[in-house]
Amino acid sequence: MTPARPVPTPPPDLAMDRAVDLDPLLKRLHLANTRRVWRDVLARAEQEEWSYASLLTTLVAEEIAQRQQTRLARLSRRAGFPFLKTIDDFDFTYQSTVRLALLGSALSPDFVTDGRALVLVGKPGRGKTHLAIAIAYRAIQHGFTARFVTAAELIDDLSAAFRAGRLAETLTVYTHPDVLIVDEVGYLTYGTDAANMLFHVVNDRHRHRRAMLFTTNKPLAQWGRVLHDEDLAQAIVDRILERGRLLTLDGPSHRTKHLGLDDPTAPLPSPQVAKLSGIHTPDFPEPTPASAARIGFVWSRLVLGAGISPA
């Protein structure tokens, strides 16, 4: 049996010796954050008389936290989110059909490991993309990878790859991430091969139990018309919903709710003409064709009467 290697005894007061340069050692260990903060942490430890264990624990915890933040930022950029939103940012006040409790399973690691799917349906501005990104970001926090793409971008990319003979290679971009968001299904007009391209992605992810998120403004029954193939669209929806569910978002648009356009209780616009500063009638009314003719007649008489040659 090989004897345990003895722990070397450091020189007296090495931990508190400010002349010691730990940077080369920390660099060799790839402890970038510890290299940045160890002097400040050491000064605080001296001032507050920390134990060696407390000092070491703090340095290690700082390193882990920094690496976690760096990882989240890197994976979020790689996911291609158009913006970053969390579930805490979402305002459920105006939703009558969706509550945070309904999203609990989608925010857990099981959503990814079980290969579940979620379709968010609603008119524009209801927060569908916000919720999809928030769920995918939570998956990243759990240690998974994610990818965001609009339906139009996905279909165009795969169609071009098919024509170039590299469909299998391009498919991996959309089939390998742990979570895939396909945004805005039905918003734009797609080519005739749209259903075929989307089916490749959905079928592969369904077979390998990889999570999917879709946002759409169209009922699922209309996806066949949107994708130009009723049979393939039905096969796509069937695979999505086998381990997935449908959530409908209602309420006013988040972008225009301040206008009250979607509020059924908002008062109707007044039929009366708006007045400013208490003036009942405008001082200079807009000319009508009849009044414009009269003004022209009066002006011509004034000009001729004054002996002025018209321009």
Stockholm file with secondary structure:
# STOCKHOLM 1.0

chainA/1-311         MTPARPVPTPPPDLAMDRAVDLDPLLKRLHLANTRRVWRDVLARAEQEEWSYASLLTTLVAEEIAQRQQTRLARLSRRAGFPFLKTIDDFDFTYQSTVRLALLGSALSPDFVTDGRALVLVGKPGRGKTHLAIAIAYRAIQHGFTARFVTAAELIDDLSAAFRAGRLAETLTVYTHPDVLIVDEVGYLTYGTDAANMLFHVVNDRHRHRRAMLFTTNKPLAQWGRVLHDEDLAQAIVDRILERGRLLTLDGPSHRTKHLGLDDPTAPLPSPQVAKLSGIHTPDFPEPTPASAARIGFVWSRLVLGAGISPA
#=GR chainA/1-311 SS CCCCCCCCCCCTTCTTCTTCCCHHHHHHTTCHHHHHHHHHHHHHHHHHTCCHHHHHHHHHHHHHHHHHHHHHHHHHHHHTCSSCCCGGGCCCTTCSSCCGGGGTGGGSTHHHHTTCEEEEECSTTSSHHHHHHHHHHHHHHTTCCEEEEEHHHHHHHHHHHHHTTCHHHHHHHHHSSSEEEEEEETSSCCCTTHHHHHHHHHHHHHHTTCEEEEEESSCGGGHHHHHTCHHHHHHHHHHHHHSEEEEECCSSCTTTGGGTTTCTTSCCCCSSCCCSTTCSSCSSCCCCHHHHHHHHHHHHHHHHHTTCCCC
#=GC SS_cons         CCCCCCCCCCCTTCTTCTTCCCHHHHHHTTCHHHHHHHHHHHHHHHHHTCCHHHHHHHHHHHHHHHHHHHHHHHHHHHHTCSSCCCGGGCCCTTCSSCCGGGGTGGGSTHHHHTTCEEEEECSTTSSHHHHHHHHHHHHHHTTCCEEEEEHHHHHHHHHHHHHTTCHHHHHHHHHSSSEEEEEEETSSCCCTTHHHHHHHHHHHHHHTTCEEEEEESSCGGGHHHHHTCHHHHHHHHHHHHHSEEEEECCSSCTTTGGGTTTCTTSCCCCSSCCCSTTCSSCSSCCCCHHHHHHHHHHHHHHHHHTTCCCC
//
